[in-house]
Amino acid sequence: MASPGGMPSLPPEYLQEDIGYKLLDTAIAFMVLTTIIYALFVTSRLFCAERNGWEFWILYPVSYLTCMTLCVTCICKYLSLPTFNSLQAS
């Protein structure tokens, strides 16, 4: 079952299996949870903290934007992936 070059060949059933929806669901869940938690954090810091340092204005927004960028990248990757059936048709 090995192809030239030492890599095992994959059966067609394995290649037809599409579990990309798990990536999409996970990315959306992380976007929602991260946004809710970040909004609660910002609200608590603005109303309850006496002083907000540089990390509040720089580090936390950058980390939030990085997480959102990663989630959007995963969603775009899922939406642009060709399926095995479409590869066979061409």
N, C-alpha and C positions, 0 to 999 in steps of 0.2 A: 503494500500500500504506500510505498514511498515513491515520490517523483524524483526525477533527476535533480541533484543538488542536495539531497538529504531531507527535504521538507516533506512531511506527510501530505498526501492529497486528501482533500475534504470531500465528503459525499455531497451530492446535490441537495439532499434534504437539509443538511446543515446550512448550506449557503442560502436556501430559500427561507429559512427561519428569520423573521424580522422582529427583533425585540427592541427596536429603536424607540418605541413608544415609552419604554421605561426611562430612557434618557430624557425624553421630553417631559414626562411627568415629574421626574426628579428635579429638573432645572426649574420648572414652574413652581414646584413646592418650595425650593430654596429661595426663589425670588420673592415669593409671598412672605415666607417666614422671616427672611432677612430684612425686608422692608418694614414689617410690623415691629420687629425687635429694635431696629434702628430708630424708627419713629418714637417708640416708647423711651428709648435711651436719650434721644435728643430732647424730648419733652421733659424728662426728669432732670436732665442737666441744666436746662434753661430755667426751670422754675425752682429747683431745689439746691443747686450748687451756688456757693458764694462767688466762686471764681473758676472760670474755664481757661485752661492753659492751651498751649499750642497744639497739643495732641487732639483736643476737641475740635479745633478749627481746621487742622491739616490731616492728621493721621486717620481719624475715624471716617471722614468723608472719602478719602482716597481708598481706604479698605472697602468701604461700601460700594464705590464705583467699580473697583476691581472685581468684586464678587458678582455684581450685576453684569459686567462685561463677560465674565466667564459663563454665566447662565445664558446670556444672549448668544454667545458663540456656540454653545451646545445646542440651542434651539435652531440656529441657522444651519449647523452641521446636520442635524436630523432632517430638516426640511429640504436640504440639497442632496441628501444621499440617494443614489439610484438604487432601485431594488434589483434583486437577482433576476426577476422575470423581465424587467425592462432591459437588462443587459443581454439576456438571451434573445430578445426580439430584434436587437440591432445587429 
